[in-house]
Amino acid sequence: MGLKGVRAAVITVSDGVSAGVREDGSGQALEELLSSHGCLVERLLVSDDIDPIADAIESAARRSDLVITTGGTGFGLRDVTPEATGTVLEREAPGLVHAMIAAGLESTPMASLTRAKAGTVGTTLVINVPGSPKGASESLEAVLDVLPHALQLLSGDNRHH
């Protein structure tokens, strides 16, 4: 199946990027990675606040098959992406988070500090990844192979391979 034609939204969660004082390196890296696999990518920016993050996820989920948030998953006092995501997820997918952590630990012990969430909002898959370009890309790459099947199931196609 692959990811060709999948509608994806990349939501960068960052006070600095949303204020225009920092570059959106992780959003750019995710867009390039998803586009290289044939996804149609929309980019959004929000500040590190629960309500705007949750609203952006819900809004993007209405028009996307896949929503990736980048940033706000660590221990910083303003890192609230997992809390915001938790308010909108209908079903959690902890296996995706485990796969991302396992892959991240191959590069850095800091991967164990993630508080990321993954799950579904309706028929849309939502995944939190770190805010660094390297961490964001590595996390998404860790689950890329299973995304086509997950999205197939979410679309209602329950044929198992």
C-alpha positions in Angstrom: 0.0 0.0 0.0 2.6 2.6 1.0 2.0 6.1 2.0 1.4 7.6 -1.5 -1.5 10.0 -1.4 -1.8 9.9 2.4 -3.0 13.3 3.8 -0.6 14.2 6.6 -0.5 17.2 8.9 2.7 18.2 10.7 2.1 20.3 13.8 5.1 22.1 15.2 4.6 22.8 18.9 7.0 25.6 19.9 6.7 29.0 21.5 9.8 30.1 19.7 8.8 28.9 16.2 5.2 30.1 16.5 6.6 33.5 17.6 8.9 33.6 14.6 12.1 33.7 16.6 13.3 30.1 15.8 13.5 28.1 12.6 11.2 25.1 12.3 13.8 22.5 11.6 11.8 19.5 12.8 8.7 20.4 10.9 10.8 20.8 7.8 12.5 17.5 8.3 9.2 15.7 8.8 7.7 17.3 5.8 10.6 16.2 3.6 10.5 12.6 5.0 6.7 12.3 4.5 6.8 13.9 1.1 9.5 11.5 0.0 7.1 8.7 0.7 4.3 10.3 -1.3 2.3 12.0 1.4 0.5 15.3 0.8 1.8 17.4 3.8 0.2 20.4 5.5 2.2 22.3 8.1 0.9 24.1 11.2 2.5 26.0 14.0 1.2 26.3 17.6 2.5 27.6 20.9 3.2 25.3 23.9 -0.3 25.6 25.4 -2.7 22.7 25.9 -5.8 24.2 24.3 -4.2 25.4 21.0 -2.4 22.1 20.7 -5.5 20.0 21.2 -7.5 22.3 18.9 -4.8 22.0 16.2 -4.8 18.2 16.5 -8.6 17.9 16.3 -8.8 20.3 13.4 -6.0 18.6 11.4 -7.6 15.2 12.2 -10.8 16.2 10.4 -8.9 16.7 7.1 -5.9 14.3 7.5 -5.2 10.6 7.6 -2.1 11.1 9.7 -1.2 13.9 12.2 2.4 14.2 13.5 3.2 16.7 16.3 6.8 17.7 16.8 8.0 19.3 20.1 6.8 19.5 23.6 7.2 15.9 24.6 10.0 16.3 27.2 10.4 17.3 30.8 10.4 21.1 30.2 7.8 23.0 32.1 6.2 24.2 28.9 6.3 20.7 27.3 2.5 19.8 27.3 2.0 18.1 24.0 1.3 14.7 25.5 -1.3 16.2 27.9 -3.0 18.0 25.0 -2.9 14.9 22.9 -4.3 12.9 25.7 -7.4 15.1 25.8 -8.3 14.3 22.2 -7.1 10.7 21.6 -10.0 8.1 21.5 -7.7 5.0 21.5 -4.0 4.9 22.4 -1.3 3.1 20.4 1.5 2.5 22.9 3.3 0.1 20.6 4.1 2.9 18.3 5.6 4.9 21.2 7.6 1.9 22.3 9.0 1.4 18.8 10.1 5.1 18.6 11.7 4.9 22.1 13.6 1.7 21.2 14.9 3.3 18.0 15.8 6.5 19.8 17.8 4.7 22.5 20.1 3.4 19.7 21.2 7.0 19.3 20.9 8.6 22.7 19.9 7.7 26.3 17.8 10.9 26.3 15.2 9.1 24.2 14.0 7.5 27.5 12.9 11.0 28.6 10.1 11.2 26.1 6.5 11.4 27.2 5.1 11.0 23.7 1.7 9.6 23.0 0.2 8.0 19.9 -3.3 6.9 19.1 -6.4 7.6 17.0 -8.9 10.5 16.7 -11.7 9.0 14.6 -10.0 7.4 11.6 -6.9 9.6 11.9 -3.6 8.3 13.4 -1.9 10.9 15.7 1.7 10.5 16.8 3.9 12.8 19.0 7.6 13.0 18.1 10.5 15.0 19.6 11.2 18.6 18.7 14.7 18.1 17.4 15.0 17.5 13.6 17.1 14.3 14.2 14.8 13.0 17.0 11.7 13.8 15.0 13.0 12.0 11.8 14.3 9.0 13.7 11.1 8.6 15.6 8.9 8.7 12.5 11.3 6.4 10.6 11.0 3.9 13.4 7.3 3.4 12.6 7.1 4.2 8.9 6.9 0.6 7.9 3.7 -0.1 10.0 1.9 3.1 9.1 0.4 1.9 5.8 -1.2 -1.1 7.5 -2.4 1.1 10.4 -3.9 3.6 8.1 -5.5 0.8 6.0 -7.2 -0.6 9.1 -8.4 2.9 10.2 -9.9 3.5 6.8 -12.2 0.5 7.4 -10.2 -2.0 5.3 -9.8 -4.9 7.7 -8.3 -7.4 5.3 -5.3 -8.8 7.1 -2.1 -9.8 5.3 
